[in-house]
Amino acid sequence: MEKDIFVNIIAERLKLRGAQVQHTIDLLESGCTIPFISRYRKEATGALDEVQIAAISEQLGKLKEIEARKNTILSTIESQDKLTEELKSKIESTWDATALEDLYLPYKPKRRTRAEIAREKGYEPIANKIQSGRPMDYSQYTEEALQGAMDIIAERVSEDTRSRNRLRNMFRYDAMISSKVVKGKEEEGAKFQDYFDFSEKLSRCASHRMLALRRGEAEGVLRLSIGVDDEKAISDLERLFTRGNRISDEYICQAVKDSYKRLLAPSIESEFFADTKEKADAEAIRIFTRNLEQLLMAAPLGQKRVLAIDPGFRTGCKVVCLDAEGNLLHNEAIFPHPPVSKREEASRKLHLLVKQYKIEAISIGNGTASRETESFVKGIGLPSSVQIFVVSEDGASIYSASKTARDEFPDKDVTVRGAVSIGRRLMDPLSELVKIDASSIGVGQYQKDVNQKELKHSLDLTVESCVNRVGVNVNTASKHLLTYVSGLGPQLAQNIVDYRAENGAFTNRKELLKVPRMGAKAYEQAAGFLRIAGGTQPLDNSAVHPESYSIVEQMAKDQHCTVKELMADKKLREGIDIKKYVTEQTGIPTLQDIMTELDKPGRDPRGKVEAFAFREGVNKLEDLQEGMILPGIVTNLTNFGAFVDVGVHTDGLVHVSQMADRFIKDPMEVVSLHQHITVKVLEVDLRRKRLSLTMKEI
């Protein structure tokens, strides 16, 4: 029964058909992963994508949490002998977390309140008489008794669903969020100076401002408040509880005012602080995961022999040479920059290494001394066939100090490991970046301030989605990459690597079933995302799932050819009418996917990497002038704009208002992460090391 309710609620919330939700929940609860469901169960879900399936999973989790909370609430109220059939029915029919807590509030165990003390003294009958509005002789009661009665009324007002919802509506539409600097923190909190005396309508407070305000509060620099017009709020509440008796209404109004200031307003303020923080977190996480997806799906150079350089001045540039599989062949340091300035020696070494290791591309980290190193490398006359790239160093230092890096290179120091990472992320960004804690990659906003559990969950889903979208070569993938393949996880990933080391390369997907702990379910979930190149079954190097091999084999038979010939000959495929192969289990969506995959088996959905050149002679902020036109690379996207690297070690901001001559709500309408763009310098603030850019009028 509960499951049917869940299906109906989720379908209504997400605007989906009940059957789609029902089948998706069934698949999720049977142990299927989101990538598998999205790719291989389109008939069951009505072709829902990963985002929709993840939303169903999230809603299902929330409803289960509410269900568990309801059971706790019912049990607690029942233990107090206060659970009426009416209350039980209300609780059981409520699936909104806030409404549920409102119903529970009068029965929720709490510390000894003023109202509770008044009840213990026997003042509740007086409160009942006052609230009834009937005429009564107030002179017979002591001041203490009347105050106690008002304390009881105040608590009732604060726990009344009507008053709470009335005030919530006021907060929702009219609340202002304000901040003031804590006295004496002006200098220490200078970075928050924009918020020292700040006020804005809460409904218009963007997520990045909310997170900045909360960080300022957490650091003890700002004092925040959320509130509405007190007089209007109190007046509205009084109308709910007064009864038209002048004397009793005076007492009720005093109780309402006390309830509002002491109980109700602080409670709703806390609720809205939590709610707006949750929404700000969700927006920041959405931006982070969106950026991470673009970063992970960045175009790879592919299997090329790469020389990677981690630039530096005093300590020199760390140089490593990698083979086409990313294995470390050689490492050393060169010192082309001051204070050592051994440029000729560094040039000779690079020429020798390029020749000795047949280097096809050079990868330079974009940190300290990056521009100077790039200029040096481009100026020493290397063969024109050697491509030169500048890549992001974000997270390289995290990787170099990690257990993963120590396990890979136990006898190398962190600088060598970091250089290896810089080289590998040019060859295949996805394979290298999965080794790094995603929150350390630096493509979000306020990632340290958001809910870390929610952030990790979203980032893990994003990494999993990207890995499975690209597919993984089971014979070359690292344990870290295999971990994110649908259905595997850390232990099975390690078992695959161990089996591969002991038995050699896999020759077909069926052999995966010999891996320890690789059961039928894990194989079902993973097989379609694992690639085997040059094996005994040509379909093993495609995204066609083994469960569909018989369909392709029948197609080949009907075309009087082999599967390999069918995959190679477009004319043979054009003669296929896929409707002939529809069964109860396999519909048109799956057959269309199969035909697409046969057309380009094992295709990489990522594009091709492009080299980029910054403007010569522009290496630091001091080199910039207003109006200067520059090439740049988008390094980060937020909901207020894009940060762009123009080669001066300080990323400039193109505010969303400076992106086009039309209104832009989302920067991603115009640019994407790592996109090469042209910008104009608006303002250079040398004191604060800030750079403002525009994309208009270029």
C-alpha positions in Angstrom: 0.0 0.0 0.0 2.8 2.4 1.0 4.6 1.7 -2.3 1.5 2.7 -4.3 1.3 5.9 -2.4 5.0 6.5 -3.1 4.5 6.0 -6.8 1.5 8.4 -6.9 3.3 11.1 -5.0 6.5 10.9 -7.0 4.7 10.7 -10.3 2.7 13.9 -9.4 5.8 15.7 -8.1 8.0 14.9 -11.1 5.2 15.1 -13.7 5.8 11.5 -14.8 3.5 8.6 -15.6 2.8 6.2 -12.7 4.0 3.2 -14.7 7.4 4.9 -15.4 7.9 5.6 -11.7 6.7 2.1 -10.7 9.0 0.3 -13.0 12.0 2.5 -12.1 11.4 1.9 -8.4 11.2 -1.9 -9.0 14.5 -1.7 -10.9 16.3 0.4 -8.3 15.1 -1.9 -5.5 16.3 -5.0 -7.4 19.8 -3.6 -7.3 20.1 -1.9 -10.7 22.2 1.2 -11.0 21.1 4.5 -12.5 23.4 4.3 -15.5 22.3 0.7 -16.3 18.6 1.6 -16.0 19.0 4.7 -18.2 21.0 2.8 -20.9 19.5 -0.7 -21.0 16.0 -0.5 -19.6 14.4 2.2 -21.7 11.3 0.1 -22.4 10.5 -0.3 -18.7 11.1 3.4 -17.8 9.6 5.0 -20.9 13.2 6.2 -21.8 13.8 8.2 -18.7 17.2 9.8 -18.5 19.7 9.6 -15.7 18.6 12.9 -14.2 14.9 11.8 -14.0 15.9 8.3 -12.6 18.1 10.0 -10.0 15.2 12.3 -9.1 12.9 9.3 -8.6 15.5 7.7 -6.4 15.9 10.9 -4.3 12.2 11.3 -3.8 11.8 7.7 -2.9 14.5 8.1 -0.2 12.8 11.2 1.2 9.4 9.5 1.4 11.0 6.5 3.2 12.5 8.9 5.7 9.1 10.6 6.2 7.6 7.2 6.7 10.1 6.2 9.3 9.6 9.6 11.0 5.8 9.1 11.1 6.2 5.7 12.8 8.4 7.4 15.5 5.9 10.2 16.0 2.9 7.8 16.2 4.7 5.7 18.7 5.7 8.7 20.9 2.2 10.2 20.9 0.7 6.8 21.6 3.0 6.3 24.6 1.5 9.6 26.0 -2.1 8.2 25.6 -2.9 11.2 23.4 -3.2 9.5 20.0 -6.8 10.0 18.8 -8.1 8.4 15.6 -8.4 11.8 14.0 -4.8 12.7 14.8 -3.6 9.3 13.7 -5.4 9.7 10.4 -3.9 13.2 9.9 -0.4 12.0 10.5 -0.7 8.9 8.3 -2.1 11.0 5.4 0.7 13.6 5.6 3.7 13.3 3.4 5.1 16.8 3.8 7.9 17.0 6.4 7.1 20.5 7.6 3.3 19.7 8.0 4.2 16.5 9.8 6.4 18.3 12.3 3.6 20.9 12.9 1.2 18.1 13.8 3.8 16.6 16.2 4.8 19.9 17.8 2.2 19.9 20.7 3.2 16.4 21.7 7.0 16.7 21.1 9.0 16.1 24.3 10.5 19.4 25.2 12.3 21.1 28.1 10.2 22.4 31.0 8.6 25.5 29.5 6.8 28.4 31.1 3.5 27.0 29.8 4.3 23.6 31.4 5.0 25.2 34.7 1.7 27.1 34.5 -0.2 23.8 33.8 1.5 22.2 36.8 0.1 25.1 38.9 -3.4 24.4 37.6 -3.8 27.6 35.4 -4.9 25.8 32.2 -8.7 26.2 33.0 -8.1 29.9 33.2 -6.4 29.9 29.8 -9.4 27.9 28.4 -11.9 30.5 29.7 -9.9 33.4 28.3 -9.7 31.8 24.9 -13.4 31.0 24.9 -14.2 34.7 24.9 -17.0 34.2 27.4 -17.5 36.9 30.0 -15.7 36.1 33.3 -14.6 37.8 36.5 -10.9 38.4 36.1 -10.5 40.0 39.5 -10.8 36.6 41.2 -7.4 35.5 39.7 -4.0 36.6 40.9 -1.5 38.3 38.5 0.6 35.1 38.6 -2.4 33.0 37.5 -3.3 35.3 34.7 0.3 35.4 33.5 0.5 31.6 33.7 -2.7 31.4 31.6 -1.2 33.8 29.0 2.0 31.6 28.9 -0.2 28.6 28.1 -2.1 30.6 25.4 1.3 31.8 24.0 2.5 28.3 23.6 -0.8 27.2 22.0 -0.5 30.1 19.5 3.1 29.1 18.6 2.1 25.4 18.1 -1.1 26.2 16.2 -0.9 25.0 12.5 -2.8 28.1 11.3 -0.5 30.6 13.0 2.6 28.8 11.8 1.4 28.7 8.2 0.2 32.3 8.3 3.7 33.4 9.5 5.4 31.1 7.0 3.5 32.8 4.1 4.6 36.2 5.4 8.2 35.0 5.6 8.0 33.4 2.2 6.9 36.5 0.4 8.0 39.4 2.6 10.9 38.4 4.7 14.1 40.4 4.6 17.6 39.0 5.3 19.9 41.4 7.0 23.5 41.3 8.2 25.6 43.6 10.4 29.3 43.4 11.1 30.2 42.2 14.6 31.8 45.1 16.4 35.6 44.9 16.3 35.7 42.5 13.4 35.8 45.1 10.6 39.5 44.6 9.8 39.7 40.9 10.4 36.6 40.3 8.2 37.4 42.8 5.4 36.6 40.2 2.7 33.0 40.4 3.9 32.8 44.2 3.8 30.0 44.1 1.2 27.8 42.6 3.9 28.8 44.8 6.9 25.4 46.6 6.6 23.4 44.5 4.2 19.7 43.9 3.6 17.8 42.2 0.9 14.4 40.5 0.3 15.0 36.9 1.2 13.2 35.5 -1.9 15.7 37.4 -4.0 18.9 36.4 -2.2 21.0 34.4 -4.6 22.5 31.2 -3.4 26.1 32.5 -3.6 25.2 35.5 -1.4 23.4 33.3 1.1 26.4 31.0 1.3 28.8 34.1 1.7 26.6 35.5 4.5 26.5 32.1 6.2 30.3 31.8 6.0 30.7 35.3 7.4 28.4 34.3 10.3 30.4 31.1 10.8 33.6 33.0 11.0 32.2 35.4 13.6 32.3 38.4 11.4 28.6 38.9 10.6 25.4 38.7 12.6 22.4 37.6 10.5 18.7 37.9 10.9 15.6 37.0 8.9 12.4 38.8 9.7 9.2 40.4 8.6 7.2 43.5 9.7 6.5 42.6 13.3 3.4 44.9 13.7 1.7 43.4 10.7 2.6 39.9 11.7 1.2 40.3 15.2 -1.9 42.0 13.9 -2.6 39.1 11.5 -2.1 36.6 14.3 -4.4 38.5 16.7 -7.2 38.3 14.2 -6.8 34.5 14.3 -7.3 34.2 18.0 -9.4 37.1 19.3 -13.1 36.4 20.0 -14.7 39.9 20.1 -14.7 40.2 23.9 -12.8 43.3 24.8 -11.3 42.2 28.1 -10.4 38.6 27.1 -9.1 39.9 23.8 -6.7 42.2 25.7 -5.2 39.1 27.4 -5.2 37.1 24.2 -3.4 40.0 22.3 -0.7 40.1 25.0 -0.2 36.4 24.7 -0.1 36.6 20.9 2.5 39.3 21.1 4.6 37.3 23.6 4.2 34.1 21.5 5.3 35.9 18.4 8.5 37.5 19.8 9.5 34.7 22.2 8.4 31.5 20.4 6.9 31.8 17.0 9.1 34.2 15.1 12.4 32.7 16.3 11.1 29.2 15.3 10.0 30.3 11.8 13.2 32.3 11.4 15.3 29.2 12.2 13.1 27.2 9.9 13.7 29.6 7.0 17.4 29.8 7.8 17.6 26.1 7.4 15.4 26.1 4.4 17.3 28.8 2.5 20.6 27.2 3.4 19.3 23.9 2.0 18.2 25.6 -1.2 21.5 27.5 -1.5 23.4 24.2 -0.9 21.3 22.5 -3.6 22.0 25.3 -6.1 25.8 25.3 -5.3 25.9 21.5 -5.6 24.0 21.7 -8.9 26.6 24.1 -10.3 29.5 22.1 -8.9 28.2 18.8 -10.4 27.4 20.5 -13.7 31.0 21.9 -13.9 32.5 18.6 -12.8 30.6 16.8 -15.5 32.1 19.2 -18.1 35.5 18.8 -16.7 35.4 15.0 -16.6 34.0 14.9 -20.1 36.8 17.2 -21.4 38.4 16.0 -24.7 41.3 13.6 -24.2 44.5 13.7 -26.2 44.4 9.9 -26.3 47.3 7.4 -26.1 50.2 9.6 -27.0 53.7 9.8 -25.6 53.7 12.8 -23.3 56.3 15.0 -21.6 54.8 16.7 -18.6 56.1 19.8 -16.8 55.2 21.0 -13.3 56.5 24.6 -13.5 58.4 26.3 -10.8 61.0 29.1 -10.2 63.3 28.6 -7.3 62.8 24.8 -7.1 62.9 24.3 -10.9 60.5 22.6 -13.2 59.7 18.9 -12.6 59.8 17.0 -15.9 58.4 13.5 -16.5 58.2 11.4 -19.6 55.2 9.0 -20.0 54.5 6.3 -22.5 51.2 6.1 -24.5 49.7 4.2 -21.6 50.7 6.8 -19.0 53.5 4.8 -17.5 56.4 6.8 -16.0 59.6 6.4 -18.0 61.8 9.2 -16.8 61.9 12.1 -14.4 64.2 15.0 -13.6 64.3 18.7 -12.9 65.3 21.6 -15.2 66.0 25.2 -14.1 65.2 27.6 -17.0 64.0 30.5 -14.8 65.5 32.8 -12.2 67.2 32.6 -9.8 69.1 29.6 -11.3 68.5 30.5 -15.0 70.1 27.5 -16.7 68.1 28.1 -19.9 70.6 26.5 -22.3 71.0 23.4 -20.2 67.2 23.1 -19.8 66.7 23.5 -23.6 69.3 20.7 -24.3 67.6 18.4 -21.8 64.2 18.9 -23.3 65.4 18.3 -26.9 67.1 15.1 -25.7 64.1 13.8 -23.9 61.7 14.6 -26.8 64.0 12.7 -29.1 64.9 9.8 -26.7 61.3 9.1 -25.7 59.7 10.0 -29.0 57.5 12.6 -27.3 54.3 13.6 -29.2 52.9 16.2 -26.9 54.0 18.4 -23.9 51.7 19.1 -21.0 52.4 22.1 -18.8 50.7 22.8 -15.5 48.9 26.2 -15.2 50.3 27.1 -11.7 53.2 29.2 -10.7 55.7 30.0 -13.6 53.3 28.4 -16.1 53.3 31.3 -18.6 57.1 31.6 -18.4 57.6 27.9 -18.9 55.2 27.8 -21.8 57.0 30.7 -23.4 60.4 29.0 -22.8 59.2 25.7 -24.3 57.7 27.3 -27.4 60.9 29.2 -28.0 63.5 26.4 -28.0 62.7 25.1 -31.4 61.2 21.7 -30.7 59.8 19.8 -33.7 56.6 21.3 -35.0 54.9 17.9 -34.7 55.2 18.1 -30.8 52.0 19.8 -29.6 52.2 22.0 -26.5 49.2 22.2 -24.1 48.6 24.1 -20.8 46.4 22.0 -18.4 44.7 22.7 -15.1 46.7 21.7 -12.0 43.6 21.7 -9.8 43.8 18.7 -7.5 47.2 17.6 -8.7 48.8 18.3 -5.3 45.9 16.5 -3.6 46.6 13.4 -5.7 50.4 13.6 -5.3 50.1 13.4 -1.5 47.4 10.7 -1.6 47.6 7.0 -0.8 46.8 6.3 -4.4 49.8 8.2 -5.6 52.0 6.6 -2.9 50.9 3.2 -4.0 51.6 4.0 -7.7 55.0 5.6 -7.1 56.3 4.6 -3.6 59.9 5.7 -4.4 59.0 9.1 -6.0 58.4 12.4 -4.2 55.2 14.5 -4.4 56.6 16.7 -7.1 57.2 13.8 -9.5 53.7 12.4 -8.8 52.2 15.8 -9.4 53.9 16.1 -12.8 52.7 12.6 -13.8 49.2 13.7 -13.0 49.6 16.8 -15.1 50.7 14.6 -18.0 48.0 12.0 -17.6 45.1 14.5 -17.4 46.1 15.7 -20.9 46.0 12.1 -22.2 42.7 11.2 -20.5 41.2 13.7 -18.0 38.5 11.3 -16.8 40.8 8.5 -16.0 43.1 10.7 -14.0 40.6 12.9 -12.2 38.6 10.0 -10.8 41.7 9.5 -8.5 41.1 12.9 -6.8 38.5 13.8 -4.3 36.1 15.7 -6.6 35.5 18.5 -4.1 39.2 19.3 -4.4 39.1 19.9 -8.1 38.1 23.6 -7.8 35.2 24.0 -10.2 32.5 25.0 -7.8 31.5 27.8 -5.4 31.5 27.6 -1.6 31.9 23.8 -1.8 33.3 23.7 1.7 30.2 25.4 3.1 27.6 23.2 1.7 26.2 19.9 3.1 29.1 17.6 2.6 27.1 14.4 2.6 24.8 15.8 -0.1 27.8 17.1 -2.0 29.6 13.8 -2.0 26.5 11.9 -3.1 25.9 14.3 -6.1 29.6 14.3 -7.1 29.8 10.5 -6.9 26.7 10.2 -9.1 28.2 12.6 -11.6 31.5 10.7 -11.7 29.7 7.4 -12.1 27.6 8.9 -14.9 30.6 10.2 -16.8 32.6 7.0 -16.5 29.8 4.9 -17.8 28.9 7.3 -20.6 32.4 7.0 -21.9 32.9 3.3 -21.2 36.0 1.7 -19.8 38.7 -0.5 -21.3 38.8 -3.4 -18.8 42.3 -4.3 -19.8 43.9 -0.9 -19.2 41.7 0.8 -16.6 43.0 1.5 -13.2 41.2 0.3 -10.1 40.0 3.8 -9.4 38.3 4.1 -12.8 36.8 0.6 -12.6 35.4 1.5 -9.1 32.9 3.8 -10.8 31.7 1.3 -13.4 28.0 0.4 -12.9 27.7 -2.6 -10.5 31.4 -2.9 -9.5 32.6 -0.8 -6.5 36.1 -0.9 -4.9 36.3 -4.6 -4.1 35.3 -5.9 -7.5 37.4 -3.3 -9.2 40.5 -4.6 -7.2 39.5 -8.2 -8.0 39.4 -7.4 -11.8 42.9 -5.8 -11.6 44.2 -8.7 -9.6 42.7 -11.3 -12.1 44.2 -9.3 -15.0 47.6 -9.3 -13.4 47.5 -13.0 -12.8 45.8 -14.3 -16.0 46.7 -11.6 -18.6 44.3 -9.5 -20.6 40.6 -10.4 -20.8 39.7 -11.8 -24.3 35.9 -11.6 -23.9 33.3 -10.2 -21.5 32.2 -13.7 -20.4 35.6 -14.1 -18.8 34.6 -11.5 -16.3 32.4 -14.1 -14.7 35.6 -15.8 -13.6 36.6 -12.8 -11.4 36.1 -13.6 -7.7 32.8 -12.3 -6.4 31.6 -11.3 -9.9 28.0 -12.6 -9.6 25.3 -12.6 -12.2 23.8 -9.3 -11.0 27.1 -7.4 -11.0 28.0 -8.8 -14.4 24.6 -7.7 -15.8 25.1 -4.1 -14.4 28.7 -3.8 -15.5 29.2 -5.7 -18.8 27.8 -3.2 -21.2 30.1 -0.4 -19.9 33.3 -2.5 -20.0 35.1 -2.6 -23.3 37.5 -5.3 -24.7 39.4 -4.3 -27.8 40.7 -7.0 -30.1 38.9 -9.8 -28.3 37.2 -12.9 -29.6 33.8 -11.1 -29.8 33.6 -7.9 -31.8 30.6 -6.7 -29.8 32.7 -6.7 -26.6 34.2 -3.4 -27.8 30.8 -1.7 -28.0 28.1 -0.6 -25.7 25.8 -3.4 -26.9 24.9 -5.4 -23.8 25.7 -9.2 -23.9 21.9 -9.8 -23.3 21.4 -8.3 -26.8 24.1 -10.2 -28.6 21.6 -12.8 -29.9 19.7 -10.0 -31.6 22.7 -8.7 -33.5 23.7 -12.3 -34.4 20.2 -12.8 -35.9 20.5 -9.6 -37.8 23.8 -10.7 -39.2 22.4 -14.1 -40.1 19.5 -12.5 -41.9 21.9 -10.3 -43.8 24.0 -13.4 -44.7 27.1 -12.1 -43.0 29.1 -12.2 -39.8 28.7 -9.8 -36.9 32.1 -8.4 -37.7 31.1 -7.8 -41.3 27.8 -6.2 -40.2 29.6 -3.8 -38.0 32.0 -2.9 -40.8 29.6 -2.5 -43.6 27.1 0.4 -43.5 25.1 -0.9 -46.5 24.4 -4.2 -44.7 23.1 -2.3 -41.8 20.9 -0.1 -44.0 19.0 -3.2 -45.1 17.8 -4.0 -41.6 14.2 -3.4 -40.6 14.5 -3.2 -36.8 10.8 -3.7 -36.3 11.3 -7.4 -37.2 13.3 -7.8 -34.0 10.9 -6.4 -31.5 10.0 -8.8 -28.7 8.3 -8.6 -25.3 11.7 -7.8 -23.7 13.2 -5.7 -26.5 11.5 -2.7 -28.0 12.3 0.0 -30.5 14.4 2.2 -28.1 16.9 -0.6 -27.4 17.0 -1.6 -31.1 17.7 2.0 -32.1 20.5 2.1 -29.6 21.9 -1.1 -30.9 21.9 0.2 -34.5 23.6 3.5 -33.4 26.3 1.5 -31.6 26.9 -0.8 -34.6 27.4 2.3 -36.7 30.1 3.7 -34.4 31.1 0.9 -31.9 32.9 2.0 -28.8 32.8 5.6 -29.9 34.1 8.2 -27.3 31.4 10.8 -26.7 34.1 13.3 -25.8 35.5 15.7 -28.5 39.1 16.3 -29.6 41.5 18.4 -27.5 42.6 21.7 -28.9 45.8 23.6 -28.2 45.4 27.2 -26.8 47.8 30.1 -26.8 47.6 33.1 -24.4 48.5 36.6 -25.7 52.3 37.1 -25.8 53.7 39.7 -23.4 50.7 39.4 -21.0 51.9 37.4 -18.0 50.8 39.4 -14.9 48.0 41.7 -13.8 50.3 44.7 -14.2 50.5 44.0 -17.9 46.8 44.6 -18.4 45.1 47.7 -19.5 41.4 48.6 -19.7 40.0 47.9 -23.1 42.6 45.2 -24.0 41.2 42.3 -26.0 42.5 38.9 -24.9 42.0 35.2 -25.5 41.0 33.2 -22.4 39.9 29.8 -21.1 36.8 29.4 -18.9 38.0 27.9 -15.7 35.0 28.0 -13.5 31.3 28.7 -13.8 29.0 30.0 -11.0 25.4 31.3 -11.1 26.7 34.9 -11.2 29.2 34.5 -14.0 32.3 32.8 -15.5 35.9 32.9 -14.3 38.4 33.2 -17.2 42.1 32.6 -17.3 43.8 35.1 -19.5 47.3 34.1 -18.5 48.0 36.4 -15.6 47.7 34.0 -12.7 44.5 35.7 -11.5 41.3 34.5 -13.1 39.1 37.4 -14.2 35.3 37.4 -13.8 32.9 37.9 -16.6 29.7 38.8 -14.7 26.6 37.3 -16.1 25.5 40.8 -17.0 28.6 41.2 -19.2 28.1 38.0 -21.2 25.8 39.2 -23.9 23.7 42.1 -25.1 20.6 40.2 -23.9 19.4 39.0 -20.5 21.3 35.9 -19.4 19.9 33.9 -16.5 22.4 31.1 -16.5 26.1 31.6 -17.7 25.9 28.1 -19.3 23.6 29.6 -21.9 26.6 31.3 -23.3 29.8 29.4 -22.2 31.0 26.1 -21.0 33.9 25.0 -18.8 37.3 25.0 -20.6 35.8 26.8 -23.6 38.2 29.1 -25.5 36.7 32.6 -25.6 37.7 36.2 -26.3 37.2 38.8 -23.6 37.9 42.5 -23.0 39.4 44.0 -19.9 36.9 46.2 -18.0 38.7 46.9 -14.8 42.0 45.9 -13.1 42.1 46.2 -9.3 45.8 45.7 -8.4 45.2 46.2 -4.6 42.6 43.5 -4.3 44.1 41.4 -7.2 40.7 41.4 -9.0 40.1 41.5 -12.7 36.7 42.3 -14.4 36.1 41.2 -17.9 33.4 41.5 -20.5 32.3 39.5 -23.6 30.3 42.4 -25.0 31.3 44.6 -28.0 34.1 42.3 -29.1 
